[in-house]
Amino acid sequence: MQFYTNHHKKLDFQISANDLIITNATSINFLGLQLDNKLTWKAYSSELVIKLNKACYAIRAIKPLVSQKVLISIYYSYFHSVLV
């Protein structure tokens, strides 16, 4: 993966190993963080929004069925664990 900014443009080159060309990736998952080649938070925040939307839906769906104490427990086990 080649990192670059708007001020420093991307270089066009190919890397090969054992006669195989290694493709250049635009983003990777590294230790749970989604990194893109411009080192912005766009890919990570998009992934985080999807996970949090799922957590919100699950909490909203179960809200009429359980007590507030159980909802708080579900919040910390599902929603809060995604944020931390």
Beta strands, then each sheet from edge to edge (+ up, - down):
strand 1: 15-17
strand 2: 20-22
strand 3: 27-30
strand 4: 33-36
sheet 1: 1+ 2-
sheet 2: 3+ 4-
end
